[in-house]
């Protein structure tokens, strides 16, 4: 493949302007319960919430739903119902709204934080956060830039056997 670029080439996405990548710790999963469910699949090594106009709409809708559920729970459970609704839904609504209006946030699993493929995870999430909703387009761009061979993945014992990046690049070669 003559169009496949070497790691760190000038065609890489460049600095991930406005995207902060946060390692998903257990404390963060506890603070934002939906992150726990998003991170359950083994193959979900990096993920982000919608940003831009779509994120604003989803965030505001989730915030309104949090208010409605809080009021309904308050009548039956009391103040604990409000706290429960805010914990389960409100924090995530705030995170989605923040992601849509300020710096964009992507998450990476703890076991991927020191992986040498982390820059690819970050590029993948940055492409989504900058407006590309299609997984197929993002993976197509990744496979256009990199290959299993150019990244030296066949001889790297540090890459997890379930890593979707390595697997997809290997299957594409």
N, CA and C of each residue as an Amber inpcrd file, in Angstrom:
protein
   519
   0.8440000  -1.1830000   0.0000000   0.0000000   0.0000000   0.0000000
   0.8810000   1.2350000   0.0000000   0.8770000   1.9590000  -1.0410000
   1.7480000   3.1160000  -1.1290000   1.1900000   4.3370000  -0.4090000
  -0.1100000   4.3670000  -0.1740000  -0.6910000   5.5330000   0.4800000
  -0.7420000   5.4010000   1.9980000  -0.2520000   4.3080000   2.5600000
  -0.2490000   4.1250000   4.0070000   0.9130000   4.9070000   4.5890000
   0.6350000   5.7050000   5.5860000   1.6430000   6.5570000   6.1950000
   2.2620000   5.8800000   7.4100000   3.5080000   6.2070000   7.6710000
   4.1850000   5.6980000   8.8570000   3.6560000   6.4190000  10.0880000
   3.8480000   5.7830000  11.2280000   3.4050000   6.3570000  12.5010000
   4.0380000   7.7190000  12.6980000   3.2310000   8.6960000  13.0330000
   3.7330000  10.0260000  13.3180000   4.0190000  10.8560000  12.0680000
   3.5190000  10.4300000  10.9260000   3.7850000  11.1730000   9.6910000
   3.0460000  12.5030000   9.6980000   3.4010000  13.3510000   8.7510000
   2.7980000  14.6850000   8.7020000   1.3280000  14.6430000   8.3170000
   0.8410000  13.5070000   7.8180000  -0.5720000  13.4380000   7.4500000
  -1.4540000  13.0790000   8.6370000  -0.8360000  12.8480000   9.7900000
  -1.6200000  12.5370000  10.9870000  -2.5210000  13.7220000  11.2990000
  -3.5250000  13.4890000  12.0960000  -4.5570000  14.4840000  12.3520000
  -3.9930000  15.7470000  13.0010000  -2.8090000  15.6870000  13.5230000
  -2.1930000  16.8580000  14.1430000  -2.6430000  16.9850000  15.5800000
  -2.3680000  18.1120000  16.1870000  -2.7750000  18.2870000  17.5710000
  -4.2920000  18.1860000  17.6890000  -4.7210000  17.5320000  18.7160000
  -6.1590000  17.3400000  18.9160000  -6.7280000  18.5960000  19.5690000
  -6.8200000  19.6440000  18.7810000  -7.2540000  20.9400000  19.2820000
  -8.6280000  20.8500000  19.9170000  -8.6980000  21.3050000  21.1430000
  -9.9750000  21.3450000  21.8270000 -10.4990000  20.0050000  22.2970000
  -9.6890000  18.9470000  22.2670000 -10.1360000  17.6440000  22.7390000
  -9.2560000  17.2180000  23.9080000  -9.8790000  16.9790000  25.0330000
  -9.1720000  16.4740000  26.2030000  -9.5160000  14.9990000  26.3410000
  -8.4970000  14.1720000  26.4530000  -8.7030000  12.7430000  26.6360000
  -8.5040000  12.4330000  28.1160000  -9.5290000  11.8460000  28.7170000
  -9.5330000  11.5560000  30.1470000  -9.5230000  10.0480000  30.3370000
  -8.6470000   9.5820000  31.2260000  -8.6040000   8.1580000  31.5460000
  -9.8050000   7.8410000  32.4250000 -10.5380000   6.8170000  32.0480000
 -11.7720000   6.4520000  32.7310000 -11.4600000   5.6000000  33.9600000
 -11.3660000   6.2590000  35.0920000 -11.0870000   5.5660000  36.3510000
 -12.3830000   5.0510000  36.9590000 -12.2630000   4.2060000  37.9680000
 -13.4520000   3.7050000  38.6680000 -14.2010000   4.8400000  39.3540000
 -13.4750000   5.8260000  39.8770000 -14.1290000   6.9690000  40.5300000
 -14.9790000   7.7500000  39.5280000 -14.4660000   7.9180000  38.3200000
 -15.2150000   8.6370000  37.2790000 -16.4460000   7.8430000  36.8540000
 -16.3060000   6.5240000  36.7810000 -17.4540000   5.6690000  36.4470000
 -18.5300000   5.7530000  37.5250000 -18.1030000   5.8650000  38.7620000
 -19.0520000   5.9930000  39.8720000 -19.7390000   7.3570000  39.8390000
 -18.9760000   8.3800000  39.5020000 -19.5210000   9.7330000  39.4410000
 -20.5350000   9.8900000  38.3050000 -20.2490000   9.2710000  37.1540000
 -21.1310000   9.3240000  35.9880000 -21.5160000   7.8950000  35.6020000
 -22.5820000   7.3380000  36.1890000 -22.9550000   5.9390000  35.9470000
 -23.1000000   5.5410000  34.4730000 -23.6030000   6.3970000  33.5740000
 -23.6750000   5.9740000  32.1750000 -22.3080000   5.6260000  31.5690000
 -21.2420000   6.2070000  32.1010000 -19.9050000   5.8500000  31.6220000
 -19.5730000   4.4010000  31.9640000 -20.1160000   3.9210000  33.0770000
 -19.9020000   2.5210000  33.4490000 -20.4830000   1.6020000  32.3810000
 -21.6950000   1.8860000  31.9360000 -22.3430000   1.0440000  30.9320000
 -21.6770000   1.1880000  29.5630000 -21.2410000   2.4050000  29.2350000
 -20.5630000   2.6150000  27.9530000 -19.2410000   1.8630000  27.8850000
 -18.6160000   1.6830000  29.0390000 -17.2930000   1.0640000  29.0570000
 -17.3260000  -0.4360000  29.3170000 -18.4970000  -1.0210000  29.4770000
 -18.5790000  -2.4550000  29.7410000 -18.0480000  -3.3260000  28.6060000
 -18.4030000  -3.0620000  27.3520000 -17.8720000  -3.9200000  26.2860000
 -16.3480000  -3.8440000  26.2410000 -15.7200000  -4.9860000  26.1320000
 -14.2630000  -5.0510000  26.1150000 -13.6840000  -4.2450000  24.9580000
 -14.3820000  -4.2300000  23.8380000 -13.8970000  -3.5330000  22.6470000
 -14.0790000  -2.0250000  22.7270000 -14.8240000  -1.5320000  23.6990000
 -15.0140000  -0.0790000  23.8470000 -13.8040000   0.4880000  24.5810000
 -12.7440000   0.7890000  23.8260000 -11.5120000   1.2650000  24.4600000
 -11.4560000   2.7790000  24.5440000 -12.1960000   3.4430000  23.7090000
 -12.2970000   4.8920000  23.7280000 -13.6930000   5.2860000  23.2940000
 -14.2370000   6.3090000  23.8970000 -15.5770000   6.7490000  23.5180000
 -15.7880000   8.1830000  23.9590000 -16.8180000   8.7930000  23.4080000
 -17.1380000  10.1800000  23.7300000 -18.6370000  10.3840000  23.5730000
 -19.0980000  11.4620000  24.1680000 -20.4970000  11.8350000  24.0000000
 -20.6240000  12.7460000  22.7900000 -21.8230000  12.8500000  22.2340000
 -22.0080000  13.7290000  21.0730000 -21.6370000  15.1720000  21.4100000
 -21.1470000  15.8810000  20.4160000 -20.8180000  17.2880000  20.6150000
 -21.5600000  18.1190000  19.5780000 -21.3100000  19.4000000  19.5770000
 -21.9580000  20.2830000  18.6120000 -23.4460000  20.4330000  18.8780000
 -24.1810000  20.7260000  17.8380000 -25.6210000  20.9670000  17.9500000
 -26.3580000  19.7290000  18.4640000 -25.9660000  18.5570000  17.9510000
 -26.6030000  17.3100000  18.3810000 -26.4150000  17.0940000  19.8830000
 -25.2010000  17.3340000  20.3710000 -24.9230000  17.1850000  21.7890000
 -25.7180000  18.1540000  22.6470000 -25.8570000  19.3900000  22.1730000
 -26.6390000  20.3800000  22.9150000 -28.0870000  19.9280000  23.0520000
 -28.6610000  19.4470000  21.9630000 -30.0530000  18.9920000  21.9870000
 -30.2130000  17.7960000  22.9330000 -29.3070000  16.8230000  22.8020000
 -29.3780000  15.6440000  23.6690000 -29.1640000  16.0290000  25.1260000
 -28.1820000  16.8810000  25.3860000 -27.8960000  17.3120000  26.7520000
 -29.0520000  18.0600000  27.3950000 -29.6310000  18.9880000  26.6550000
 -30.7700000  19.7500000  27.1850000 -31.9710000  18.8290000  27.4010000
 -32.2160000  17.9090000  26.4630000 -33.3310000  16.9650000  26.6270000
 -33.1130000  16.0760000  27.8490000 -31.8900000  15.6220000  28.0420000
 -31.5800000  14.7900000  29.2080000 -31.6890000  15.5910000  30.4970000
 -31.3050000  16.8600000  30.4540000 -31.4440000  17.7240000  31.6240000
 -32.9210000  17.9390000  31.9660000 -33.7520000  18.1550000  30.9410000
 -35.1910000  18.3060000  31.1700000 -35.7900000  17.0090000  31.7180000
 -35.3660000  15.8760000  31.1610000 -35.8470000  14.5800000  31.6630000
 -35.4270000  14.3760000  33.1150000 -34.2260000  14.8260000  33.4560000
 -33.7610000  14.7290000  34.8410000 -34.6860000  15.5180000  35.7630000
 -35.0760000  16.7020000  35.3270000 -35.9960000  17.5160000  36.1290000
 -37.3420000  16.8440000  36.3130000 -37.8910000  16.2920000  35.2480000
 -39.2000000  15.6210000  35.3220000 -39.1200000  14.3980000  36.2310000
 -38.1020000  13.5700000  36.0140000 -37.9500000  12.3690000  36.8370000
 -37.7150000  12.7520000  38.3020000 -36.9430000  13.8070000  38.5290000
 -36.7020000  14.2660000  39.9030000 -38.0030000  14.6550000  40.5910000
 -38.8490000  15.3950000  39.8750000 -40.1340000  15.8130000  40.4590000
 -41.0280000  14.6100000  40.7360000 -41.0460000  13.6560000  39.8130000
 -41.8670000  12.4580000  40.0250000 -41.3460000  11.6240000  41.1960000
 -40.0460000  11.4870000  41.2850000 -39.4740000  10.7170000  42.3950000
 -39.6180000  11.4430000  43.7260000 -39.6100000  12.7710000  43.6920000
 -39.7360000  13.5410000  44.9260000 -41.0850000  13.2860000  45.5940000
 -42.1200000  13.1110000  44.7770000 -43.4430000  12.8980000  45.3600000
 -43.5730000  11.5320000  46.0240000 -42.7800000  10.5530000  45.5630000
 -42.8770000   9.2130000  46.1480000 -41.7290000   8.8710000  47.0880000
 -40.5320000   9.3110000  46.7760000 -39.3530000   8.9280000  47.5610000
 -38.8200000  10.0820000  48.3950000 -39.1040000  11.2930000  47.9820000
 -38.5980000  12.4560000  48.6990000 -37.3220000  12.9890000  48.0780000
 -36.5450000  13.6650000  48.9060000 -35.3110000  14.3040000  48.4450000
 -34.3200000  13.2720000  47.8960000 -34.3530000  12.0650000  48.4060000
 -33.4580000  11.0160000  47.9100000 -33.7310000  10.7340000  46.4280000
 -34.9690000  10.8720000  46.0040000 -35.3230000  10.6770000  44.5990000
 -34.6660000  11.7150000  43.6980000 -34.6310000  12.9560000  44.1750000
 -33.9690000  14.0140000  43.4080000 -32.4820000  13.7020000  43.2770000
 -31.8740000  13.3450000  44.3940000 -30.4390000  13.0340000  44.3850000
 -30.1470000  11.8590000  43.4440000 -31.0080000  10.8480000  43.4780000
 -30.8230000   9.6830000  42.6170000 -30.9300000  10.0560000  41.1380000
 -31.9310000  10.8380000  40.7950000 -32.1170000  11.2450000  39.3990000
 -30.9620000  12.1170000  38.9130000 -30.5270000  13.0350000  39.7590000
 -29.4090000  13.9060000  39.3800000 -28.1370000  13.0770000  39.2170000
 -27.9220000  12.1030000  40.0970000 -26.7270000  11.2680000  40.0090000
 -26.7570000  10.3960000  38.7500000 -27.9080000   9.7740000  38.4740000
 -27.9960000   8.8660000  37.3310000 -28.0360000   9.5830000  35.9860000
 -28.6800000  10.7520000  35.9380000 -28.9080000  11.3960000  34.6470000
 -28.3410000  12.8080000  34.5490000 -28.4640000  13.5670000  35.6010000
 -28.1140000  14.9870000  35.5500000 -26.6490000  15.2650000  35.2830000
 -25.7760000  14.5050000  35.9260000 -24.3430000  14.7040000  35.7040000
 -23.9590000  14.4440000  34.2620000 -24.5360000  13.4020000  33.6930000
 -24.2470000  13.0710000  32.3020000 -24.7990000  14.1500000  31.3780000
 -25.9780000  14.6790000  31.6950000 -26.5390000  15.7750000  30.8880000
 -25.5950000  16.9700000  30.9130000 -25.0890000  17.2900000  32.0860000
 -24.1380000  18.3980000  32.2100000 -22.8610000  18.1390000  31.4280000
 -22.3750000  16.9050000  31.4850000 -21.1640000  16.5330000  30.7530000
 -21.3710000  16.6440000  29.2410000 -22.5340000  16.2210000  28.7630000
 -22.8280000  16.3140000  27.3270000 -22.9360000  17.7790000  26.9000000
 -23.5900000  18.6060000  27.7000000 -23.7110000  20.0330000  27.3710000
 -22.3290000  20.6860000  27.3810000 -21.5200000  20.3760000  28.3870000
 -20.1550000  20.9060000  28.4460000 -19.3650000  20.4820000  27.2050000
 -19.5040000  19.2200000  26.8300000 -18.8170000  18.6680000  25.6640000
 -19.2360000  19.3850000  24.3790000 -20.4350000  19.9300000  24.3730000
 -20.9630000  20.5920000  23.1780000 -20.6390000  22.0740000  23.1140000
 -20.3140000  22.6670000  24.2450000 -20.1270000  24.1100000  24.2520000
 -18.7000000  24.5390000  24.5630000 -17.9610000  23.7080000  25.2250000
 -16.5960000  24.0650000  25.6390000 -15.6060000  23.0940000  25.0110000
 -14.6240000  22.7630000  25.7790000 -13.6280000  21.7790000  25.3540000
 -14.2990000  20.4200000  25.2210000 -13.9600000  19.7070000  24.1780000
 -14.5520000  18.3870000  23.9520000 -13.7900000  17.3550000  24.7800000
 -14.5270000  16.3920000  25.3130000 -13.9350000  15.3780000  26.1820000
 -14.1620000  14.0010000  25.5850000 -13.1000000  13.2280000  25.5260000
 -13.1690000  11.8240000  25.1200000 -12.6170000  11.0020000  26.2830000
 -13.0150000   9.7550000  26.3440000 -12.5870000   8.8710000  27.4280000
 -11.8400000   7.6880000  26.8550000 -10.8450000   7.2340000  27.6010000
 -10.0890000   6.0450000  27.2270000 -10.0050000   5.1680000  28.4740000
 -10.1150000   3.8490000  28.2760000 -10.0610000   2.9240000  29.4110000
  -8.6770000   2.9470000  30.0510000  -8.6460000   2.6140000  31.3390000
  -7.3840000   2.6490000  32.0850000  -6.3110000   1.7610000  31.4690000
  -6.6770000   0.5540000  31.0570000  -5.6570000  -0.3500000  30.5180000
  -5.1290000   0.1050000  29.1550000  -5.7670000   1.1020000  28.5440000
  -5.3030000   1.6170000  27.2490000  -4.4700000   2.8970000  27.4020000
  -4.3760000   3.4160000  28.6190000  -3.7190000   4.7090000  28.7900000
  -2.2350000   4.6940000  28.4410000  -1.5700000   3.5640000  28.6080000
  -0.1460000   3.5170000  28.2880000   0.1360000   2.7370000  27.0020000
  -0.9010000   2.3400000  26.2920000  -0.7410000   1.6010000  25.0380000
  -0.1480000   2.5280000  23.9810000   0.7050000   1.9990000  23.1490000
   1.2820000   2.8390000  22.1040000   0.2750000   3.1430000  20.9970000
  -0.8780000   2.4890000  21.0030000  -1.9330000   2.8110000  20.0380000
  -2.8860000   3.8860000  20.5580000  -2.6190000   4.4130000  21.7520000
  -3.4900000   5.4480000  22.3040000  -3.6490000   6.6450000  21.3650000
  -2.5940000   7.0870000  20.6650000  -2.8150000   8.1940000  19.7230000
  -3.8620000   7.8730000  18.6540000  -3.9620000   6.6140000  18.2370000
  -4.9960000   6.2400000  17.2720000  -6.3800000   6.3080000  17.9020000
  -6.4720000   5.8910000  19.1640000  -7.7490000   5.9880000  19.8850000
  -8.1600000   7.4580000  19.9580000  -7.2030000   8.3200000  20.2900000
  -7.4870000   9.7500000  20.4070000  -7.8830000  10.3460000  19.0550000
  -7.1960000   9.9610000  17.9880000  -7.5640000  10.4370000  16.6500000
  -8.9840000  10.0160000  16.2980000  -9.2980000   8.7640000  16.6060000
 -10.6190000   8.2100000  16.3110000 -11.7020000   9.0450000  16.9980000
 -11.5300000   9.2770000  18.2930000 -12.5340000  10.0480000  19.0390000
 -12.5700000  11.5020000  18.5910000 -11.4150000  12.0770000  18.2630000
 -11.3800000  13.4700000  17.7880000 -12.1570000  13.6190000  16.4890000
 -12.0500000  12.6340000  15.6120000 -12.8000000  12.6970000  14.3510000
 -14.3000000  12.7000000  14.6280000 -14.7350000  11.8740000  15.5840000
 -16.1560000  11.8690000  15.9460000 -16.5560000  13.2080000  16.5660000
 -15.7310000  13.7080000  17.4800000 -16.0720000  14.9480000  18.1710000
 -16.0480000  16.1650000  17.2540000 -15.3310000  16.0780000  16.1570000
 -15.2920000  17.1890000  15.2140000 -16.2920000  17.0110000  14.0860000
 -17.2860000  16.1200000  14.3050000 -18.4240000  16.0770000  13.4060000
 -18.6120000  14.8530000  12.5420000 -17.7440000  13.8650000  12.6020000
 -17.9300000  12.6820000  11.7560000 -18.6850000  11.6090000  12.5440000
 -19.9620000  11.3930000  12.2500000 -20.7480000  10.4260000  13.0150000
 -20.5370000   8.9640000  12.5960000 -20.0460000   8.7290000  11.3940000
 -19.9780000   7.3760000  10.8560000 -18.7100000   6.6400000  11.2880000
 -18.8980000   5.4840000  11.9150000 -17.7670000   4.6170000  12.2730000
 -17.0450000   4.1450000  11.0220000 -17.7990000   3.8440000   9.9760000
 -17.1900000   3.3590000   8.7400000 -16.2440000   4.3920000   8.1350000
 -16.6310000   5.6490000   8.1470000 -15.7820000   6.7060000   7.5970000
 -14.5250000   6.8630000   8.4510000 -14.6900000   6.8520000   9.7700000
 -13.5460000   7.0120000  10.6660000 -12.5730000   5.8470000  10.5010000
 -13.1110000   4.6200000  10.4720000 -12.2320000   3.4610000  10.2840000
 -11.5940000   3.4800000   8.9010000 -12.3250000   3.9130000   7.8960000
 -11.7630000   4.0110000   6.5500000 -10.5720000   4.9550000   6.5120000
 -10.7030000   6.0850000   7.1870000  -9.6020000   7.0480000   7.2560000
  -8.4190000   6.4620000   8.0160000  -8.6890000   5.7420000   9.0850000
  -7.6180000   5.1060000   9.8630000  -6.8820000   4.0800000   9.0030000
  -7.6190000   3.2720000   8.2750000  -6.9960000   2.2360000   7.4430000
  -6.2800000   2.8290000   6.2240000  -6.6820000   4.0180000   5.8260000
  -5.9880000   4.7020000   4.7360000  -4.6270000   5.2040000   5.2210000
  -4.5660000   5.6450000   6.4620000  -3.3350000   6.2210000   7.0080000
  -2.3520000   5.1830000   7.5400000  -2.8740000   4.1370000   8.1420000
  -2.0150000   3.1880000   8.8480000  -2.2910000   1.7650000   8.3860000
  -1.3190000   0.9040000   8.5970000  -1.5140000  -0.5150000   8.3320000
  -0.9390000  -1.3120000   9.4980000  -1.3490000  -2.5540000   9.5710000
  -0.8670000  -3.4760000  10.6060000   0.6520000  -3.5770000  10.5340000
   1.1730000  -3.6460000   9.3210000   2.6150000  -3.7900000   9.1220000
   3.3540000  -2.4900000   9.4450000   2.8480000  -1.3470000   8.9730000
   3.5550000  -0.0780000   9.1940000   3.6310000   0.2890000  10.6780000
   2.6720000  -0.1630000  11.4600000   2.6930000   0.1030000  12.8980000
   3.4660000  -0.9610000  13.6750000   3.8920000  -2.0180000  12.9850000
   4.6660000  -3.0760000  13.6340000   3.8800000  -3.8290000  14.6930000
   2.6060000  -4.0600000  14.4190000   1.7480000  -4.6890000  15.4270000
   1.9780000  -6.1920000  15.5560000   2.5030000  -6.8190000  14.5160000
   2.6950000  -8.2710000  14.5790000   3.7900000  -8.6600000  15.5600000
   4.7150000  -7.7680000  15.8090000   5.8200000  -8.0950000  16.7070000
   5.7210000  -7.3810000  18.0470000   4.5690000  -6.8440000  18.3880000
   4.4190000  -6.1010000  19.6350000   3.5880000  -6.8960000  20.6380000
   4.2360000  -7.5080000  21.6460000   3.4970000  -8.2900000  22.6330000
   2.6810000  -7.4090000  23.5940000   2.9340000  -6.1050000  23.5820000
   2.2230000  -5.2020000  24.4830000   0.8330000  -4.8230000  24.0150000
   0.4900000  -5.1510000  22.7840000  -0.8400000  -4.8310000  22.2650000
  -1.8010000  -5.9330000  22.7160000  -2.8770000  -5.5400000  23.3450000
  -3.8510000  -6.5050000  23.8690000  -4.4260000  -7.3620000  22.7390000
  -4.6820000  -8.6210000  23.0400000  -5.1980000  -9.5500000  22.0250000
  -6.5920000  -9.1580000  21.5390000  -7.3320000  -8.4200000  22.3410000
  -8.6870000  -8.0270000  21.9520000  -8.7510000  -6.6210000  21.3560000
  -7.6220000  -5.9500000  21.2140000  -7.6060000  -4.5660000  20.7430000
  -8.3060000  -4.4560000  19.3870000  -9.3780000  -3.6730000  19.3090000
 -10.1030000  -3.5680000  18.0370000  -9.2980000  -2.8660000  16.9470000
  -8.3560000  -2.0090000  17.3270000  -7.5460000  -1.3190000  16.3200000
  -6.6450000  -2.3230000  15.6180000  -5.8880000  -3.0910000  16.4120000
  -4.9730000  -4.0740000  15.8340000  -5.7460000  -5.1170000  15.0210000
  -6.8600000  -5.5850000  15.5740000  -7.6570000  -6.6110000  14.8920000
  -8.1840000  -6.0950000  13.5520000  -8.7290000  -4.8880000  13.5550000
  -9.2930000  -4.3340000  12.3260000  -8.2060000  -4.0750000  11.2790000
  -7.0620000  -3.5470000  11.7170000  -5.9670000  -3.3300000  10.7750000
  -5.4100000  -4.6560000  10.2380000  -5.3400000  -5.6680000  11.1020000
  -4.8520000  -6.9900000  10.6610000  -5.8180000  -7.5950000   9.6560000
  -7.1050000  -7.5110000   9.9480000  -8.1060000  -8.0710000   9.0410000
  -8.1600000  -7.3240000   7.7040000  -7.7640000  -6.0530000   7.7100000
  -7.7990000  -5.2390000   6.4940000  -6.5860000  -5.4710000   5.6160000
  -5.4610000  -5.9860000   6.2070000  -4.2350000  -6.1430000   5.4030000
  -4.3360000  -7.2660000   4.4170000
